[in-house]
Amino acid sequence: MTSSPLRTGEDAPLNSGAPDSDLAEERAWVLHIQTKLHQWATNGSDKRFDDLYNLVCNPATLAVAWDRIKRNRGSRTAGVDGETRWHIERRRGASAFLADTRATLRDRTFQPCAVRRHGIPKAGGKVRYLGIPTIRDRVVQMALKLILDPIFEADFVATSYGFRPGRRAQDAIAEVYHFAKAPSNYEYVVEGDIEACFDRIDHASLMARVRKRVGDRKVLALVKAFLTVGIMSELGTTARSDMGTPQGGIISPLLANIALSALDEHFERAWLDQSRYTGRREYLHHTGRPTYRLIRYADDFVLMVKGTQAQAETLKEEVATVLAKELKLTLSPAKTLVTHIDDGFDFLGFHIQRKTRNGKRVVYTFPSRKAFESIKRRVKALTRHATTSLSLPQLLYRLNPLLRGWTNYFRHAASKRTFTYLDHFSWWRVARWLWKKHKRPSWKRMKRRELRNWEIGEDGVQLFRPHRVPVERYRYRGSRIPSRWETANTRDPVTALGSVRA
């Protein structure tokens, strides 16, 4: 990599836990580095970066990484060493902790600890296992992600939306909607489901893709160390990880995107071939050949197909072949389906279906039944008889963020009727909770004391009302989603830092 005049090592100050002005300087420096890396990667698609380890070890990078980690709720969860953010700040101090971490990185003695395995129940009695790294490992992973993210962002295709800066699930849904509605009318959908994707990603294939961009052996060794770190079970036994990227790690989503970009690139090449001149897609349709577009969010994807069902089935087999050949992954035969848009399908919590209204075919997006049943279960869990020991404000502090987050996620779909029902359901759950809490008083007394004007609240805390959330169509941005580094300040770092101080 071409040498940069920016500070990369010894001369960068360590200001963790310092005043906000110092942290602002470190953020400005890291942003400048990320912008330059992104520019270099964008300008040279075959460029390999050979001097990244010093950037990972840089005190400013580690300070920004620590700031992001400590703001995350996960900082209150300990890894196998039993340390949380509280232990670090109270016992040693953040500055000493980061200095020790940097020293182990620079003298190459840093070794990640085994991740603590934690199971989360899923629907159908299944369990999803997360790996919880130690705080130290999370900081190093975040520092590594800060440096690698802008490099690989230059290579990711526009239809990959999961765990990427500036992109969200609503962008993926908007793209599906764009291809499903007129005049596009892509009628068949291949619903992709990869069996245990994160657990079975082949390390050799993944590292081969990382090496296309990263030539720094120290960084490659660090990535490999996080991939092969052991997993400690609930029984205290440790097993080596020979495949997969443990869910829960800071860097795991980036590595998964790097691996699955093999699938994206295969279908992106096909799309570019179908679109290589104006009118080619129409020509393909007239000659009985399909056109298709892959839209992926993490390990969930759909392949929109304009053609026949038989052609969609053939493309499903093509997806399976690419995954097996490039990543040694397999599709779930039971869950990978070919569906007509009129029958509807679920994607990222939304149900997408074309219906006929007033003689016109219209595509709708709704909250899926599964997503709605999930929010109802969570509301029920918070308003059981067992929680009546809480005060009303305590209950609302738990319930309101849940309702607010769910409605904000679905407010760009045709959700008004669903929001009205959820409002009715949550209001009555809390009303019944109050009735049980106050030893089943008469409803006349409840209306007079706890349900004034049919509003529920106490001490300035009111129950969030989903039916008041406005519903609006999400703007389809297509390939016009800018990277955060494309619009960042690219001036000389000294000038940038000076403007921060001012």
Buried (B, 14 or more C-beta within 10 A) or exposed (E): BEEBEBBBEEEBEBBBBBEEEBBBBBBBBBBBBBBBBBBBBBEEEEBBBEBBBBBBBBBBBBBBBBBBBBEEEBBEBBBBBEBBBEBBBEEBEBBEBBBEBBEBBBEEEBEBBBBBBBEEEEEEEEEEBBBBBBBBBBBBBBBBBBBBBBBBBBBBBBBBBBBBEBBBBBBBBBBBBBBBBEEBBBBBBBBBBBBEBBBBBBBEBBBEBBEBBBBBEBBBEBBBBBBEBBBBBEEEEBEEBEBBBBBBBBBBBBBBBBBBBBBBBBBBEBBEEBBEEEEEBEEBBEEEEBBBBBBBBBBBBBBBBBBEEEBBEBBBEBBBEBBEEBBBBBBEEEEBBBBBBEEBBBBBBBBBBBEEEEEEEEBBBBBBEEBBEBBBEBBEEBBEEEBBEBEBBEBBEBBBEBBEEBBEBBBBBBBBEBBBBBBEBBBEBBBBBBBEBEEEBEEEEBEEEBBEEEEBBBEEBEBBBBBEBEBEEBEEBEEEBEBBBBEBBBEEBEEBBEEBEE
